[in-house]
């Protein structure tokens, strides 16, 4: 647009704000040749502010400012080759004797000199920057960094409101952190459309890290001579005095803001966001504090980038672990569909989402906010046409598939992860519509003024326009989300392929097992007959009556039948102890002392079936040939859980016939030695010791677990737990501390311990005022508050029955108020552990305050 064209809402995105032809009037500007020789242009207020003649054009800079000042400026221009980092001169003394802070840079062949009233020396700027660095350097969480930075900047720079404003992918922005003067409405978490900050303004934010507006109602000082359409306009892209767009000034005035300052947050070379400072009276930030703010902005951006990278790495690591876990489970699970369905909550943790669903084999399973089940087949068909077997995502699903309009509030965004090359099975992640979860946080009765550019120039109207703009839109899927999805897709496809291979292998093993079971059936029938024969013979040796003989024989045969029945019905698993008792009960007569000992252990279906066969084989062998085949024999079965979750079982016989090996292993011995390794992946070892057979069996952790109460273990009475101590996170704390930075440190200690409800007062009067509508659970009082003490607060807390502790930097209790001799005293400076310990101690000795 031309310089003479009127700027309004229809063309503000094309406004040439880098060549405004004027400057803000809290400083003045002189443009000269790159060597700092002759004046070419100047702002209209330069002669009066600098005490110079009215005619400056064509005059030598040294004649106007003095040799000393001109010399320093020429040196600054010589080293100010990068206009984005102008050379700064503090306290430059002009020929008139007045002192100014000067910023100098060269851009497009023109030396640009900006003069402001001299501030303090540059030393305090470095101290201020170092202080700000120290308070955020240790932050390891992005949210805490954002929250603490706004509080820090407001306390040190003195603005009424400080916000951190983050840009989204489409240029819209959200206030992600805010600290404000009491009484101001909140803009926290609110969104604003991209049009609130036009593209050309964003470009300048990348060039100028710090931008100061001293007075939204102030005048613009035009450049002299006045520029015409034929002139080459003076480019003020890197001038901090550059005047402000009337559209933006109207926006600020409609908010009631009189002055502002912004710090650009540049991450990976892109404008991540802004630190926006608002003041409700004119305010010009001195150059020294502006330098400190610029240094903090650069440090903040680097720290933010590092934390974001760490967060991305942590998310990726967590996702990888979850996928590895599913991969391990897949090797043991025969039903891959059930495995995926049961792990949906874990899959939902792979990336931020509001809901997740699995469309597998025409069946739908879901968690969280998802579309209606009736719409899923149509959605799967649409995704199949779009995805072509690859990860596919949309954050505006209803704009691409009209069928999604009916459920856009629940699922406006979808990321589809195909589970096969054929477009049929998907793992689907969903995100809600953004505006569905947002409400305006400010007071609804708040009224803003409107100016000549319309009522659209207010935060509330901007927010309403943004809500219309993003209707049917979810938070976009990031590149990190897509990378995690691609990794998950590769893993799940690998699981499916591996499962298919395992199923083919399993069919081969099933054939082998079938032949084994056929042989076992024949062998087992013979064993059962032999055992029954042995029971009949041993019962006859008891010398009891016929009726006793019949009852004993009936009971033992019945016990044998129960053991056999467990082998057939063991599909649901069972307790190891119960299985042992069932298998050994036919042989546990009074003379044959059979003992078993071990913790409650539960076997899954496969392990239960295998161990029933093995234990039965060991039992029948012991009854026919081993310790249970003669009086006086002993059998001890002991088991234990190992640290890695495996279960070791030891079968030890003694007192039976002398063991002799023939060199030939029958089918029973082969079954004992091979079943556990082959079917369960464990180990089985037999020792033919002279005193009797010893068997060592190890069951892998994936097949065993602690038995449920009452299943193969003792049901011990649970001890009644004491009432838990009240969590610190539930406490409301009053902190009385007159030093702002110290108070911020203590608040950070509380926040790290989970205490969020902290009310801070800098004086006794303020503390007593806050106690009128806030009754804390505990209080921390700085004894000496500079202009007084906290004694009045202590008296009020005693009246309210609120426990408290004193904090003091003095080495004795001389400052403790009368009547408070028994109150605990904490030495300053504060340290987190002693502080929290003191809180816990006084809460333990004081009764809980009734709510």
C-alpha atoms as one frame of an Amber mdcrd trajectory, in Angstrom:
protein
   0.000   0.000   0.000   1.159   3.593  -0.557   2.314   5.845   2.247  -0.668
   8.101   1.815  -3.308   5.366   1.909  -5.515   5.348   4.991  -4.953   2.403
   7.306  -8.055   0.528   8.526  -9.072  -3.022   9.493  -9.369  -4.087   5.866
  -5.733  -3.413   4.976  -3.793  -3.346   8.258  -2.025  -6.569   7.298  -0.319
  -4.576   4.501   0.537  -1.500   6.568   4.247  -0.554   6.046   4.987  -0.313
   9.754   8.748  -0.481   9.138   8.690   2.961   7.400   6.197   4.954   9.502
   7.922   8.309   8.884   7.780   9.140  12.584   9.041   8.081  16.018   7.719
   7.885  19.560   8.340  11.135  21.364   9.980   9.844  24.544  13.233   9.906
  22.560  14.570  11.480  19.387  16.285  10.212  16.247  19.054  11.457  13.942
  19.861   9.777  10.608  23.302  10.385   9.147  25.803   8.830   6.777  27.232
   5.436   7.839  30.423   7.059   9.176  28.543   9.418  11.507  29.457  12.567
   9.603  26.577  14.627   8.205  22.973  14.756   9.410  20.512  13.628   6.713
  17.214  13.473   8.641  15.998  13.850  12.189  12.822  13.621  14.238  11.002
  16.886  14.777  11.716  16.849  18.520  15.486  16.359  18.169  16.540  20.077
  18.279  14.602  20.767  21.473  15.479  17.495  23.252  19.190  17.714  22.415
  19.469  21.488  22.833  20.470  22.028  19.183  19.638  24.654  16.549  16.433
  24.211  14.559  18.357  23.545  11.327  20.269  20.275  11.496  20.152  18.908
   7.935  23.592  18.953   6.332  25.356  19.876   9.569  28.394  17.942  10.817
  27.626  15.713  13.787  30.762  16.821  15.621  29.742  20.487  15.343  26.335
  19.717  16.815  27.153  17.211  19.560  30.777  17.916  20.324  33.916  16.040
  19.369  33.799  13.642  22.309  30.219  12.569  21.770  30.642  12.377  17.980
  33.772  10.272  18.380  32.020   7.746  20.598  29.089   7.585  18.158  31.380
   7.011  15.145  33.090   4.143  16.992  29.667   2.688  17.821  28.531   2.879
  14.185  31.737   1.182  13.088  31.086  -1.826  15.326  27.293  -1.824  14.901
  27.356  -3.717  11.613  24.496  -6.004  12.750  21.412  -3.781  12.986  19.552
  -6.376  15.076  22.177  -5.806  17.810  22.780  -2.047  17.823  25.705  -0.573
  19.712  24.601   0.939  23.014  26.252   3.941  24.665  25.318   4.941  28.201
  25.660   8.457  29.567  26.991  10.175  26.423  27.694  13.811  27.310  26.846
  16.301  24.541  28.375  19.719  23.996  25.417  21.211  25.869  26.429  19.274
  28.973  23.307  17.061  28.899  23.744  13.289  29.091  21.897  10.740  26.954
  21.807   7.021  26.325  22.410   6.374  22.631  21.616   3.382  20.393  23.485
   3.313  17.052  23.194   1.020  14.033  23.653   1.100  10.268  20.913  -0.207
   7.963  20.585   0.187   4.192  23.475   2.632   4.074  22.091   4.941   6.752
  23.396   5.500  10.261  20.476   5.581  12.704  21.091   7.262  16.093  18.440
   7.114  18.833  18.709   9.326  21.925  16.953   8.786  25.244  17.298  10.444
  28.634  20.265   8.922  30.437  19.392   6.071  32.776  21.566   4.505  35.438
  24.931   3.083  34.496  25.025  -0.156  32.554  26.237  -2.067  35.607  22.746
  -2.397  37.182  21.487  -3.838  33.890  23.935  -6.709  34.222  23.012  -7.211
  37.886  19.323  -7.235  36.976  19.883  -9.752  34.188  21.964 -11.998  36.436
  19.245 -11.883  39.089  16.625 -12.942  36.550  18.841 -15.729  35.213  19.411
 -17.089  38.705  15.690 -17.396  39.432  14.811 -19.502  36.389  18.074 -21.280
  35.656  17.194 -24.287  37.796  13.685 -24.826  36.406  13.304 -28.288  34.876
   9.640 -28.068  33.877   8.274 -25.945  31.008   5.057 -24.976  32.819   6.929
 -23.856  35.930   9.408 -21.905  33.793   6.540 -20.025  32.140   4.753 -19.361
  35.414   7.796 -18.188  37.340   9.103 -16.012  34.491   5.983 -13.843  34.369
   6.066 -13.330  38.129   9.760 -12.526  38.043   9.513  -9.980  35.220   6.549
  -8.186  36.779   8.250  -7.896  40.150  11.545  -6.636  38.696  10.341  -4.433
  35.815   7.264  -3.007  37.530   4.595  -3.534  34.858   0.964  -4.052  35.897
   0.547  -7.210  33.830   3.059  -9.651  32.303   1.881 -12.419  29.951   3.632
 -15.092  27.929   1.853 -15.487  24.621   2.500 -18.608  22.502   1.783 -18.827
  18.770   0.037 -21.836  17.241   0.762 -23.289  13.817  -1.852 -21.060  12.138
  -0.645 -17.840  13.737  -3.309 -17.697  16.449  -1.946 -17.220  19.947  -2.751
 -18.285  23.484  -1.820 -16.692  26.810  -0.024 -19.585  28.524   1.214 -17.725
  31.623   0.193 -14.504  33.354   0.990 -12.446  36.436  -1.074  -9.326  37.032
  -1.790  -6.576  39.502  -4.635  -7.354  41.872  -7.962  -6.173  40.490  -7.186
  -6.767  36.822  -9.164  -9.400  34.922  -7.314 -12.443  33.669  -6.419 -13.297
  30.069  -4.815 -16.604  31.085  -5.465 -19.520  28.658  -7.348 -17.280  26.230
  -6.808 -17.495  22.469  -6.608 -14.640  19.960  -6.701 -14.778  16.165  -3.652
 -14.381  13.972  -5.048 -11.078  12.682  -4.399  -9.459  16.075  -0.676  -9.522
  15.189  -0.293  -9.062  11.399   2.453 -10.884   9.557   4.621  -7.813   8.997
   4.546  -7.143  12.754   5.675 -10.716  13.444   8.572 -10.211  11.055   9.681
  -7.150  13.020   9.361  -9.062  16.304  11.985 -11.468  14.962  14.281  -8.523
  14.129  13.672  -6.537  17.340  13.844  -8.707  20.451  12.507  -5.887  22.654
   9.759  -3.435  21.621   8.707  -0.581  23.926   5.590   1.584  23.616   5.901
   4.388  26.151   2.483   6.022  25.791  -0.418   4.684  23.729  -1.916   8.193
  23.806   1.367   9.928  23.045   2.135  11.949  19.957   4.173  10.827  16.965
   7.163  12.976  16.101   7.533  13.120  12.298  10.851  12.939  10.495  12.356
  16.113   9.057  12.267  16.775   6.196   8.806  15.285   5.722   8.893  12.295
   3.375   7.082  12.354   0.041   6.107   9.463  -2.265   9.202  10.266  -4.333
  11.576   9.990  -1.378  13.320   6.815  -0.339  11.630   6.291   3.060  13.849
   5.818   6.096  13.630   2.154   7.121  13.209   2.014  10.898  12.932  -1.790
  11.164  15.652  -1.914  13.821  14.845   1.367  15.598  13.276   0.896  19.001
  11.803   4.434  18.808   9.874   3.506  15.647   6.342   4.889  15.971   3.447
   2.501  16.413   0.643   1.568  14.021  -2.553   3.488  14.812  -4.425   0.175
  14.639  -2.256  -1.286  17.405  -2.510   1.876  19.510  -6.297   1.708  19.201
  -6.170  -1.941  20.283  -4.166  -1.016  23.392  -6.430   1.920  24.267  -9.527
  -0.241  23.931  -7.948  -2.546  26.524  -7.202   0.408  28.784  -3.460  -0.142
  28.318  -1.339   3.025  28.289   2.127   1.501  27.805   3.577  -1.845  26.815
   6.804  -3.731  26.322   7.311  -7.025  24.489  10.181  -9.511  24.456  10.355
 -11.831  21.471  10.890 -15.527  22.223  12.851 -17.040  19.339  13.134 -20.853
  19.369  14.900 -22.693  16.544  15.027 -19.453  14.566  11.206 -19.091  14.664
   8.984 -16.734  16.641   7.674 -19.116  19.316   5.840 -16.370  21.177   6.069
 -13.084  23.061   6.479 -11.897  26.617   3.922  -9.063  26.675   4.061  -6.450
  29.455   1.127  -4.050  29.935   0.945  -0.938  32.092  -2.118   1.194  32.716
  -0.234   4.476  32.875   2.499   5.826  30.558   5.806   4.095  31.219   9.125
   4.200  29.377  11.559   1.409  30.195  15.099   2.847  30.515  17.746   1.496
  28.168  19.593  -0.322  30.973  16.478  -2.277  31.993  15.645  -2.844  28.322
  19.069  -4.435  27.871  18.440  -6.682  30.878  15.049  -7.667  29.442  16.630
  -8.472  26.081  19.312 -10.607  27.744  16.641 -12.417  29.766  14.581 -13.017
  26.617  17.526 -14.703  24.904  18.317 -16.798  28.004  14.634 -17.703  28.468
  14.355 -18.842  24.831  17.441 -21.068  25.093  16.243 -22.584  28.376  12.755
 -23.106  26.950  14.192 -24.800  23.872  16.280 -27.140  26.039  13.281 -28.071
  28.209  11.057 -28.615  25.165  13.676 -30.905  23.644  13.942 -32.791  26.924
  10.154 -33.115  27.100  10.060 -34.425  23.524  12.791 -36.917  24.358  10.973
 -38.026  27.525   7.715 -38.512  25.612   9.492 -40.481  22.908  11.247 -42.615
  25.542   7.972 -43.300  27.353   6.305 -44.190  24.068   9.134 -46.531  23.154
   8.910 -48.283  26.529   5.158 -48.714  26.163   5.613 -50.174  22.697   8.378
 -52.482  23.911   6.094 -53.696  26.684   3.318 -54.481  24.197   5.857 -56.224
  21.980   6.949 -58.438  24.900   3.351 -59.273  25.772   2.581 -60.066  22.146
   5.070 -62.926  22.168   3.034 -64.595  24.921  -0.519 -63.728  23.863  -2.377
 -65.865  21.385  -5.177 -63.328  20.837  -3.548 -60.256  19.286  -6.875 -58.418
  19.103  -7.550 -58.822  22.807  -3.968 -57.751  23.571  -4.419 -54.488  21.656
  -7.850 -53.807  23.163  -6.662 -54.363  26.715  -3.740 -51.973  26.176  -5.723
 -49.034  24.743  -5.128 -46.888  27.886  -1.374 -47.382  27.438  -1.564 -46.494
  23.745  -3.423 -43.292  24.682  -0.307 -42.154  26.569   1.800 -42.174  23.401
   0.715 -38.618  22.519  -1.717 -35.948  23.794  -5.253 -37.025  22.859  -8.789
 -36.961  24.263  -9.805 -40.418  23.070  -8.504 -43.560  21.373 -10.171 -46.400
  19.506  -9.303 -49.692  17.792 -11.081 -50.784  14.601  -9.940 -54.385  14.153
 -11.672 -57.113  12.222 -14.875 -55.071  12.065 -15.009 -54.694  15.874 -14.805
 -51.305  17.634 -13.232 -50.731  21.058 -12.651 -47.245  22.475 -11.625 -45.132
  25.480 -12.337 -41.435  26.145 -13.945 -38.919  23.785 -14.552 -40.674  20.451
 -17.146 -40.623  17.637 -20.324 -42.733  17.987 -19.766 -46.396  17.138 -22.287
 -46.169  14.272 -20.032 -43.653  12.455 -16.850 -45.713  12.704 -17.322 -47.982
   9.636 -17.832 -44.913   7.414 -14.862 -43.156   8.983 -12.670 -46.238   8.482
 -13.670 -46.411   4.822 -12.888 -42.695   4.327  -9.486 -43.046   6.052  -8.718
 -46.104   3.925  -9.200 -44.003   0.784  -6.942 -41.250   2.164  -4.212 -43.097
   4.072  -3.137 -45.764   1.547  -1.615 -47.856   4.339   0.315 -44.946   5.916
  -0.160 -42.739   8.980  -2.801 -40.117   8.189  -3.953 -37.177  10.317  -6.318
 -34.228  10.202  -7.148 -31.583  12.806 -10.204 -30.438  10.794 -11.929 -33.749
  10.088 -15.361 -32.268   9.356 -13.891 -30.104   6.582 -12.467 -33.196   4.860
 -15.249 -35.662   5.652 -18.717 -34.085   6.054 -19.882 -37.082   8.066 -17.789
 -35.821  10.985 -19.861 -32.645  11.463 -22.292 -34.525  13.719 -19.594 -35.287
  16.299 -17.003 -32.509  15.793 -17.307 -31.389  19.445 -16.169 -34.840  20.627
 -13.665 -35.522  17.821 -12.565 -32.754  15.471  -9.103 -34.203  14.997  -8.033
 -37.753  14.144  -4.704 -39.500  13.644  -5.030 -42.913  12.005  -2.413 -45.589
  12.450  -2.927 -48.514   9.993  -2.239 -51.981  11.362  -1.787 -53.607   7.952
  -1.081 -52.684   4.358  -4.709 -53.310   3.507  -6.983 -50.370   4.436  -9.143
 -52.118   6.999  -7.722 -52.099  10.578  -6.713 -48.900  12.430  -5.622 -47.559
  15.779  -7.274 -44.101  15.926  -6.315 -41.147  18.153  -8.904 -38.346  18.586
  -8.806 -34.725  19.798 -11.793 -32.593  20.783 -12.782 -29.326  19.171 -10.669
 -26.573  20.750 -13.504 -24.182  21.618 -15.515 -27.019  23.145 -13.242 -26.957
  26.192 -12.663 -23.183  26.552 -14.497 -20.444  28.432 -13.730 -16.754  28.736
 -11.902 -16.289  32.040 -12.572 -12.551  32.428 -15.547 -10.908  34.050 -18.520
 -11.074  31.637 -19.694  -7.619  32.709 -16.368  -6.026  31.690 -16.940  -3.288
  29.103 -14.263  -1.981  26.738 -14.340   1.277  24.874 -14.309   1.164  21.089
 -12.555   3.568  18.781 -12.700   4.631  15.137 -11.452   1.237  13.989 -14.412
  -0.633  15.479 -15.291  -2.753  18.525 -13.397  -5.651  17.004 -10.234  -4.115
  18.514 -10.740  -5.604  21.990  -9.480  -8.844  23.514 -13.027 -10.077  24.105
 -14.131  -9.415  20.535 -10.908 -10.955  19.232 -11.592 -14.049  21.295 -15.124
 -14.303  19.890 -13.764 -14.002  16.348 -11.139 -16.647  17.108 -13.847 -19.035
  18.361 -15.708 -18.597  15.077 -12.487 -19.139  13.118 -11.532 -22.395  14.832
 -14.993 -23.959  15.023 -14.647 -27.612  14.037 -10.887 -27.506  14.629  -8.745
 -29.485  17.083  -5.186 -28.887  18.239  -2.980 -29.826  15.276  -0.938 -33.017
  15.253   2.728 -32.067  15.558   5.671 -33.559  13.746   6.623 -35.290  17.007
   3.129 -36.850  17.160   3.534 -38.181  13.626   6.997 -39.567  14.388   5.666
 -41.416  17.441   2.725 -42.700  15.382   5.074 -43.969  12.690   7.191 -45.749
  15.304   4.027 -47.247  16.832   2.809 -48.326  13.391   6.101 -50.107  12.674
   5.970 -51.867  16.036   2.329 -52.922  15.734   2.755 -54.146  12.169   5.753
 -56.135  13.416   3.559 -57.567  16.188   0.864 -58.585  13.708   3.381 -60.180
  11.317   5.196 -61.910  14.164   1.877 -63.141  15.505   1.046 -64.670  12.144
   4.443 -66.386  12.096   3.954 -67.614  15.656   0.532 -68.942  14.783   2.030
 -70.974  11.927   4.756 -72.223  14.274   2.170 -72.892  16.956   0.170 -75.092
  14.587   3.276 -77.220  14.068   3.828 -77.428  17.813   0.166 -78.278  18.319
   0.555 -81.310  16.088   3.563 -82.410  18.128   1.679 -81.835  21.376  -1.271
 -83.833  20.065   0.934 -86.843  19.415   2.513 -86.367  22.835  -0.891 -86.220
  24.507  -2.054 -89.358  22.703   0.963 -91.229  24.046   0.414 -89.644  27.462
  -3.203 -90.778  27.497  -2.154 -94.370  26.924   0.654 -94.018  29.485  -1.597
 -92.305  32.026  -4.297 -94.978  31.854  -1.649 -97.596  32.596  -0.347 -95.483
  35.490  -3.827 -95.011  36.909  -4.406 -98.761  36.826  -1.020 -99.347  38.467
  -1.752 -96.763  41.159  -5.144 -98.306  41.860  -3.459-101.713  42.141  -0.928
-100.194  44.560  -3.698 -98.575  46.598  -5.518-101.888  46.870  -2.368-103.710
  47.977  -1.293-101.040  50.481  -4.767-100.811  51.894  -4.758-104.569  52.474
  -1.512-104.231  54.450  -3.120-101.820  56.854  -4.734-104.771  58.700  -7.980
-102.837  59.183 -11.546-104.019  58.969 -13.245-104.599  55.664 -15.355-101.452
  56.103 -12.260 -99.336  56.888 -10.534-100.865  53.905 -13.450-100.011  51.594
 -13.727 -96.421  52.944  -9.967 -95.790  52.646  -9.796 -97.214  49.128 -12.829
 -95.182  48.053 -11.305 -91.945  49.403  -7.951 -92.462  47.696  -9.489 -93.354
  44.329 -11.695 -90.238  44.633  -8.628 -88.058  45.325  -6.925 -89.519  42.261
 -10.019 -88.668  40.185  -9.947 -85.066  41.420  -6.301 -84.707  40.396  -7.079
 -86.130  36.978 -10.068 -83.781  36.626  -7.848 -80.736  37.313  -5.677 -81.638
  34.343  -8.752 -81.614  32.112 -10.356 -78.466  33.546  -7.234 -76.356  34.148
  -8.020 -73.766  31.403  -8.388 -70.954  33.933  -5.228 -71.658  35.891  -4.978
 -72.355  39.589  -2.865 -72.269  42.741   0.319 -74.337  42.861  -0.359 -75.413
  46.461  -3.845 -76.645  45.624  -2.538 -78.611  42.648   0.154 -80.266  44.767
  -2.351 -81.260  47.455  -4.691 -82.760  44.855  -1.926 -84.748  43.144  -0.342
 -85.987  46.398  -3.473 -86.639  48.456  -3.776 -90.317  47.330  -0.309 -91.008
  48.807  -0.323 -88.924  51.959  -1.019 -91.679  54.552   0.028 -91.354  58.122
   3.227 -93.388  57.592   4.308 -91.602  54.421   4.992 -88.106  55.635   4.392
 -85.784  52.638   5.184 -82.103  53.312   4.892 -79.032  51.117   5.863 -75.423
  51.829   5.995 -72.183  49.867   4.271 -68.832  49.364   0.893 -68.502  47.592
   1.623 -68.844  43.869  -0.873 -68.722  41.002  -0.177 -70.558  37.741  -1.687
 -69.409  34.462  -3.678 -71.833  32.310  -0.710 -73.226  30.384   1.572 -73.619
  33.403  -1.233 -75.204  35.447  -1.883 -77.844  32.772   1.814 -78.628  32.264
   2.579 -78.820  35.989  -0.439 -81.100  36.577   1.100 -83.583  34.123   4.584
 -83.249  35.621   3.459 -83.500  39.264   1.224 -86.442  38.500   4.136 -88.220
  36.811   6.434 -87.522  39.777   3.717 -88.628  42.194   2.984 -91.919  40.464
   6.718 -92.655  40.064   7.218 -91.973  43.777   4.286 -94.261  44.626   5.480
 -97.102  42.381   9.280 -96.890  42.680  10.293 -94.111  45.070   9.838 -92.758
  48.573   6.092 -93.337  48.647   6.403 -97.014  47.694   7.365 -98.192  51.217
   6.676 -97.205  54.814   9.099 -94.653  56.229   9.652 -92.868  52.974   9.616
 -89.067  52.974   8.687 -86.514  50.291   9.246 -82.754  50.685   8.051 -80.278
  48.044   9.230 -76.697  48.533   8.904 -73.678  46.261   9.960 -70.030  46.379
   9.561 -66.844  44.304  12.827 -65.377  43.019  13.686 -61.690  42.714  13.115
 -61.714  38.946   9.592 -63.169  39.380  10.474 -66.794  38.487   9.273 -69.634
  40.721  11.657 -72.412  41.792  10.094 -75.789  42.760  12.115 -78.536  44.465
  10.833 -82.143  44.712  12.991 -84.134  47.155  12.453 -87.799  48.060  14.218
 -89.691  50.874  13.906 -92.955  52.771  12.710 -94.939  49.764  14.331 -97.778
  47.802  17.873 -97.172  46.644  17.810 -95.290  43.349  19.407 -97.102  40.447
  19.492 -95.855  36.839  19.203 -98.355  34.020  20.361 -95.931  31.309  17.015
 -96.088  29.585  14.554 -93.242  30.127  10.923 -94.097  29.948   8.250 -91.864
  28.611   7.462 -90.502  32.096  11.024 -89.261  32.670  11.101 -87.652  29.214
   7.817 -85.913  29.967   9.158 -84.522  33.253  12.393 -83.247  31.731  10.988
 -81.749  28.506   7.496 -80.413  29.223   8.518 -77.353  31.266  11.330 -76.196
  28.891   9.333 -76.903  25.740   5.916 -75.526  26.705   6.809 -72.852  29.250
  10.357 -71.795  28.408  11.548 -72.778  31.894  13.910 -75.506  33.062  13.638
 -79.005  34.552  16.468 -81.093  35.974  16.417 -84.553  37.649  19.032 -85.855
  40.116  19.086 -89.603  40.874  20.718 -89.271  44.296  21.306 -92.400  46.388
  18.828 -91.165  49.022  16.049 -90.574  46.509  14.977 -88.644  43.421  15.455
 -84.846  43.425  13.717 -82.700  40.763  14.468 -78.992  40.212  11.845 -77.103
  38.199  11.938 -73.378  37.329   8.729 -71.695  36.082   9.248 -68.374  34.201
   7.793 -65.154  35.666   5.349 -64.658  32.807   3.465 -67.815  33.842   3.328
 -67.216  37.623   2.097 -64.529  39.984   1.175 -64.017  43.616  -1.985 -66.049
  44.342  -5.225 -64.161  45.116  -6.290 -64.132  48.747  -7.781 -67.495  49.627
  -6.263 -69.215  46.583  -3.458 -71.471  47.700  -2.314 -69.174  50.484  -3.157
 -67.995  54.010  -5.785 -65.335  54.357  -4.041 -63.228  56.961  -6.040 -60.508
  58.611  -5.149 -57.160  57.223  -3.861 -54.666  59.747  -5.933 -51.566  60.103
  -3.957 -48.680  58.721  -3.623 -45.505  60.690  -5.407 -42.505  59.324  -3.010
 -41.041  56.752  -1.328 -37.794  57.487  -2.884 -34.841  55.765  -1.115 -34.237
  52.413   0.778 -30.951  52.163  -0.955 -30.318  48.825  -4.239 -29.731  50.701
  -2.860 -26.944  52.878  -3.610 -23.262  52.633  -0.522 -21.260  53.698  -0.109
 -17.605  54.667   3.414 -16.283  53.995   4.373 -12.899  55.475   7.658 -11.726
  53.913   8.601  -8.161  52.956  11.318  -9.078  50.414   9.723  -9.919  47.047
  12.514 -12.133  45.701  12.728 -14.079  48.977   8.946 -14.521  48.955   9.122
 -15.851  45.398  11.786 -18.384  46.431   9.632 -19.625  49.327   6.564 -19.870
  47.081   8.620 -21.953  44.664   9.606 -24.296  47.532   5.925 -24.665  48.442
   4.909 -25.260  44.814   7.588 -27.940  44.382   6.130 -29.689  47.453   2.657
 -29.595  45.888   1.337 -26.639  47.925  -0.473 -24.347  45.480  -2.764 -22.385
  47.838  -0.250 -19.790  49.067  -1.234 -16.222  50.002   1.707 -13.806  50.319
   1.645 -10.499  52.200   4.552  -8.004  52.419   3.383  -6.297  55.650   1.357
  -6.897  58.795  -1.404  -4.622  57.577  -1.751  -6.524  54.312  -1.642  -9.872
  56.139  -4.427  -8.810  58.536  -6.504  -7.627  55.588  -6.081 -10.970  53.818
  -7.030 -12.856  56.998 -10.485 -11.270  56.828 -11.474 -13.568  53.954  -8.800
 -16.293  54.112  -8.163 -18.624  57.049  -4.969 -20.604  56.415  -4.107 -24.024
  57.782  -0.629 -22.823  58.711   1.425 -19.623  58.438   5.079 -18.634  58.051
   5.922 -15.202  59.500   9.091 -13.207  58.901   9.672 -11.596  62.320  11.279
  -8.341  61.163   9.354  -6.660  58.337  11.543  -3.576  58.000   8.996  -0.946
  59.042   7.603  -3.180  61.787   7.240  -6.765  62.976   4.739  -9.541  62.398
   3.584  -9.519  66.045   0.026  -8.284  65.200  -0.345 -11.136  62.717   0.880
 -13.670  65.282  -1.716 -12.420  67.797  -4.515 -12.737  65.222  -3.403 -16.247
  64.250  -3.389 -17.285  67.915  -6.923 -15.949  68.224  -7.980 -17.956  65.154
  -6.226 -21.099  66.382  -3.972 -21.266  63.324  -0.497 -22.786  63.935   2.486
 -20.821  62.640   6.261 -20.597  62.667   8.575 -17.603  62.798  11.459 -17.038
  60.395  14.331 -14.741  61.286  17.873 -13.974  60.210  18.910 -13.113  63.786
  20.907 -15.684  65.703  18.722 -15.704  68.846  15.058 -15.367  69.880  15.374
 -11.730  70.944  12.969 -10.559  68.227  10.223 -13.074  69.096   7.094 -11.206
  70.322   5.889 -11.645  73.887   3.411 -14.462  74.303   4.974 -16.465  71.462
   7.859 -18.022  73.369   6.802 -21.559  72.417   6.422 -20.905  68.692   9.022
 -22.709  66.532  11.653 -20.494  64.919  13.215 -21.227  61.525  16.555 -19.561
  60.674  16.910 -17.577  57.449  17.813 -17.877  54.625  15.071 -20.404  53.935
  15.902 -23.961  52.905  13.249 -26.272  51.511  13.709 -29.375  53.697  13.824
 -27.607  57.119  10.865 -25.431  56.103   8.653 -28.362  55.067   9.773 -30.394
  58.086   8.741 -27.559  60.411   5.320 -27.379  58.765   4.795 -31.107  59.226
   5.889 -30.983  62.880   3.526 -28.200  63.936   0.643 -29.836  62.068   1.295
 -33.118  63.901   1.060 -31.523  67.362  -1.913 -29.291  66.548  -5.397 -30.750
  65.943  -6.741 -30.498  62.406  -8.825 -27.341  61.969 -12.476 -28.069  61.256
 -13.457 -27.217  57.726
